[in-house]
């Protein structure tokens, strides 16, 4: 990928206003932070748009998609995200079920993918974004919550007692005494592309459709489970997930096709 200084020069050459240039550079910087140095692929771009759709209204998403597409073209990459042409009808049919989740956990144990097992448990029991894993520290286990500060936003993510106990066992067994829990051998937070790749690999062994196994799928499953056990309290779920719009959260009140089938008892 070309650096932002070169991209800024290109924007200046095209005689864009200074405010527009700042907007372009900010959105591209956010995109580059999301990629975390990974090779840009169509799969990664789709993951990026999913995260945008989970956090912004449709017009904002389309604006950011346009800017990223422009940057990709500048870099000479033959990749392009599609605009969302109409009001999005989000489907939860492509999300793992609770049964599939526990099948993945069992497979991770059998394959001795212990770190991945605890990453999946964390995503499932918190509903956090995979990009927020770096804020999960040994210190947060003592507090019972995570303090997340990202992209100008600040929120707390509660950690259940069961998850805290599971993660305490993990950090004790791995000798992690402070700082970020999920890290590489060099001590850096594990990047999302690494997690994404490992999830696809384990899905094959578990016999779960690969298209249903991606980091955000655990967030969707958490939301469905949370509503089921908390009287469909959409407002509180929006706070937990960090949604700026209730409309984004309301998608979890709808049933998937499989769930609709199960409601038919006559």
N, C-alpha and C positions, 0 to 999 in steps of 0.2 A: 504494500500500500504506500502511496506517495504521502509525504509529510504535509502538515497543515500549512506550513509557510508557502510551499509551492502552490497549494490550492488557493490560498489567500491571494497570491499574485494573479492567478487565473481569474478569480472573482473581480479583482480590481481592473483587469484588462477588459472584462465584460461590462465595466462601468456600473456595477451595482452600488447602491448606496451603502454607507458605512454601517447603518443599522441592519440592513439586509445581510451584509457580510458577517456581522457578529452573530446573527441568527444562524446562518449556514454553518459557521465554524463551531458554534455551540452544539448544534444537533449532530454534526459529524464527530465531534469529540465524544459525545454521549454514545454514539454508535461504536466508535473505536474502543471505548471502555467496555462495552458489552462484549465485543469480540475477544477482548483480553489477549490479543496477539495471535489468536488462532487464524488459520487459513479461512478466508471468506468463501463459503459455499452457499448453495441455494437453501440447504437445510438450515444453516446458521441464520440466514436472512429471514426465513420463515419463523424461526424461534424468536428473532428480534421483533418481528411484527406482532407476534402473539403477546409479547411483553408490552408493546406499545398499546395494543388494543385493551390490555388489562388495566391500563393506567390513564389513558387519555380519551377524550371524546373523538368521534370519527373524523371531524374536520382537521383536528390537530394531528391525528395519526397520518392522514393523507398528506399533510404538509411535510411532516418529517420523512415520510416515504419518498416524496419527491426530491427532497434534499439529499437523502442517502443515495438514491438512484443517480442523481447528478454527480455525486462524488465518485461512485463506482465507475461511471462513464469516464470521468476525468482520469481515473487510475487505469483505464484501458481494460476493465473487466466486463465480460459479456454476461452480466448478471443484472436482473432487474426485478424489483418487487412490484406486484400488482396493487393498484389503488383499490380501496374499498368503495365501490361505486354506489352502494345503497346502504340503508341502515342494516347493520350486521345482525344476522340471526344466529347467535352462537349456539352450536350444538355440543352437547356433552357426551355424545355417542362415542367419541374418539378418546375417552378418558378411561383409565384403568378402574376396575371394580375393586371392592375391598378384598374379595377372594383372590384376584390377580395380584394385588399388592402383597398379600402374605405369601403367595407363591414365589414372588420375586425375592422376598426376605429369606425364605427357606433355601432358595437357589444360591443366594449370596453366601449363606452360611456353608452350604455344601462345597462351594467353590473357594471357600476361605477368602472371600472378598469382604473382609470385616469392615474396613473403612466405608465401603460403598453401602453396606448394610445399615450402618448408623447414619449415613447421609440420608438414605431413603426414609428411615424412621424419623429423622429430624424434619424433613420436608413434609411428611405425612402428619405429624403431630403438631406442627406449627402453622402450616400453610404459607411459610415464607417463600420469597423468590430465591432462586438458586444464587443470584448475585448477592444476597444478604447473608449467605453462610459465613462470610469472612468476619461478620460481627458476632458470631457465636463463639464466645471465649470461655475459658475455665472459670473466670470471674463471674460470668453471667449465670453459671450454674448455682453459685452461692446466692445470687440475688433472686433467682427464679424468673428472670426475664432478660431479654436482650435489649440493648440500647442501640437502635439503628439510626445512623445519620448518613443520608445518601442523597445526592443531587438536590441539596437545599431543603430536604424534608427530614423530619425527625419523628420517630415513633418508637413505641415499646412493643415487643412481641413476647407474650407470656409463654412460659415453658411449664408443661404439666409435670406433676410429681413423678409420674412413670418415666417420662422422657429424661428428666434430670437424673434419676437413678441409673437409667441405661447409659447415659453419657458419662456419668461419674465412673462407671465400670470401665467404659472404653478408654477414658483418659488415664485411669490408673494402670490399665493393662498395657498401654502404649507409652507410658512414662511422660505424658504431657502434663506439665505442672502449672503452666500459665499461658496466656495469649490465645490466639485462634486455635480452635480444636481440630478442624479439618485442614491439614497442611501437607505440603510435599516433603520429601526427604531433605530438601534445602531450607525448610521452615517457612516457605511462602504459602499463602492460602491457595488451595487447589482451584484451578480455573474451571469455568463452566463447560468448556469444550471437552475437557478430560472426563468430567462427570457424564456429559451427554453421550460420549463414545462408549463408556463403560456400561451405561444403562442399555444401550442398543445390544451390546454383546451379551449381557446377562438375560435380556428378553428372549434371545434365541434359545438359550439353555432352559429357560423356564417355560417355554412354549406359549409365551404371551406375545400377541401381535406387536411388532416393533413400532408401528405407527402410533400405538397407544402409550408407549413408554418413553417419556421425555420429562425433564424436570418440572415443567408447569403442570403436568398431569397430576402430580402429587398435590399440588396446590388446589387444583379443582376438586380432587377427592376429599381433601381436608374440608373444603367449604361445604360440600354436600353432606358430609358426616356431621359437621358442626351444626348446621341448620336442623338436621334430623334430631339432634339431642338437645337443642336449645330453642324449641318452640318457634322455629322459623324467624328468629330475630335478625332480620336483614341489616338493621342499623348497626348493631354491635359487631356483626361479622364484617361490615365495611370498615369499621375501626381497626379490627384485628388484621385484616388484609391490607390496609393502607390504601383503600380506594378513595378517590376524590369524588366519585359519583356513585350514587345508590343504584343507578341504572346498570352499572357494571356488575354490581353484586347481585342484582335480582335474577341474573341468568341462572344462578344456582338453585332457584326455587322451581325451575322447570325440570321435568323428568326426561330421562333419556328414553329412547325407543324400548330398550330392554326393561327399564323400570315401568314404563307404561304397560307393557305386556303383563308384568307381574301384578298389576292392579286389577286386571280382568279376571274375576273369580267365578263367573257364571257361564 
